[in-house]
Amino acid sequence: MRPDLGLGEGYHSPQVEVAVRLNTNESPIPPPQAWVRAVQDQVGRIAWHRYPDRGAWALRKAVAGLHGVAPEQVWCANGSNEVLQTLLLAYGGPGRTAAVWEPTYALHRHIAELTGTTVLEGSRGPDLGLDRDGVLRMIEAGRPTVTFLCSPNNPTGEAADRDLVIDVIAAAPGLVVVDEAYGQFAPWSAADLVAEDVPLVVTRTYSKTWSLAGLRLGYCLAPAQVVAGMERASLPYHLDSFTQVAGLLALDYVADMERRVAQIVGQRGRLAAALRHLPVDLWRSDANFVLFRPQGRSGDEVWSGLLDRSVLVRNCGSWPGLVGCLRVTVGTPEENDAFLAALTEVLA
Ligand SMILES: *Cc1c(COP(=O)(O)O)cnc(C)c1O
C-alpha cells in the first residue's frame, strides 16, 4: 500500500442493527411509489447489451433544466463523492493544495489525501461558524488550488453566509467547491452563482433530499471547461444505464421531494425546540440533522445510553473541535419521539 495513505481505517459510519437509525442523514421517507413503478417500466426498455450513454446527456439536460444552466455545465457521477473525487483527480494531485475548515465533511480531506493533494487545514470559529477574516487570510497565505466550503456544513449544520461565499470566490486563486449535499434544506443556494466566468463548482446529491441514497447519484454545476476537465479524469462509462434512467425519472417528482423537505424541516424545528428544554448545547441547523453536546456528561456515555435504547446517532467526539458532540438525523415524527424519549431518559 502507498505509505502516504497510512493505516487508518478510512471513512466509516458504524452500522448496527437498531430500531431507530439516525446516524447517516438519509431521508426517513422513501421515494414515491409512482417513481418505483416508472423505473420498473423503463428498466425493461434499457438496451442492456450496449454500453450506457457515456455523456449521460438525457440526465444532464434534465438536471440543467432544473437549475437553469447549460447541459455542458452539469456533470453526473456515482454519488457526489465520486464528483469530488473526479474533481480532485483533474484539478488536485501532487504539488497542489485543497483548503478545508474543520470540523467539516471528512471526505473532503480524505479524497484530497487519496489523490495526493496537500490539505491546507483551517478551523471554524469558536461557535463552529466560518470566520470570514480567518478564511480570507488563509486563502491569501496558502493560495489553495481547490477551496472547499460545505453549505450547510456537515456535521455542524449551518449554511455559510452568501456574502462570505461571494468573497471567497473573489479571493480564491483556484476553484471553489460548495458542497450542497443538504442544499434544499437551506435558505439559500450557491447554484445561482454558477457561471462560465466564475471558478465555482456546486455539488448536489440524490442521497439526502431525493431519498435515493441507495441509487448512488450526484452531480455538480460548474463552468463547461471544468466539466470537460472532469470528463477527462473519469473512467469511460462510469455512470450505468440504470442510474441514468432512475435519476432522470426522479426529476418528474420535484414536488414530492419538496414536500418531503418541508416535512423534515418542520420536524427539525420540533426536534430543536425539544432539545432546548434538555441540558445540551445546541447548534442552529439548516440541514436534516442537528448537532448537540450533552452538558456535564460525556458524549460517549450518552451515545451508548441511546444505543442501549436502540437509537443510533452519530458520535462526532473524535472530529476536530467536537469533543462530546453528537449528531442526530431528523427522522419521522415517531423516530424523533423515540430519540427524544431515549435522550431524556439517558440525561435524567
Ligand atoms: C452525505 C453527504 C454527501 C453525499 O455523498 P453521496 O456520495 O452523494 O452519497 C456529500 N457531501 C456531504 C457534505 C454529505 O454530508
The ligand as a Tripos MOL2 file, in Angstrom:
@<TRIPOS>MOLECULE
LIG
   15    15     1     0     0
SMALL
NO_CHARGES

@<TRIPOS>ATOM
      1 C1        -23.9850   12.8980    2.6030 C.3       1 LIG1
      2 C2        -23.0230   13.8750    2.0400 C.ar      1 LIG1
      3 C3        -22.6170   13.7620    0.7230 C.ar      1 LIG1
      4 C4        -23.2330   12.6930   -0.1170 C.3       1 LIG1
      5 O1        -22.4000   11.8690   -0.7500 O.3       1 LIG1
      6 P1        -23.0230   10.9030   -1.8470 P.3       1 LIG1
      7 O2        -21.7900   10.2860   -2.3870 O.co2     1 LIG1
      8 O3        -23.7230   11.7620   -2.8410 O.co2     1 LIG1
      9 O4        -23.9490    9.9710   -1.1650 O.co2     1 LIG1
     10 C5        -21.7760   14.7200    0.1910 C.ar      1 LIG1
     11 N1        -21.3600   15.7620    0.9470 N.ar      1 LIG1
     12 C6        -21.7520   15.9070    2.2190 C.ar      1 LIG1
     13 C7        -21.3230   17.0920    2.9900 C.3       1 LIG1
     14 C8        -22.5730   14.9660    2.8040 C.ar      1 LIG1
     15 O5        -22.9330   15.0810    4.0850 O.3       1 LIG1
@<TRIPOS>BOND
     1     1     2 1
     2     2     3 ar
     3     2    14 ar
     4     3     4 1
     5     3    10 ar
     6     4     5 1
     7     5     6 1
     8     6     7 2
     9     6     8 1
    10     6     9 1
    11    10    11 ar
    12    11    12 ar
    13    12    13 1
    14    12    14 ar
    15    14    15 1
@<TRIPOS>SUBSTRUCTURE
     1 LIG1         1 GROUP 0 **** ****
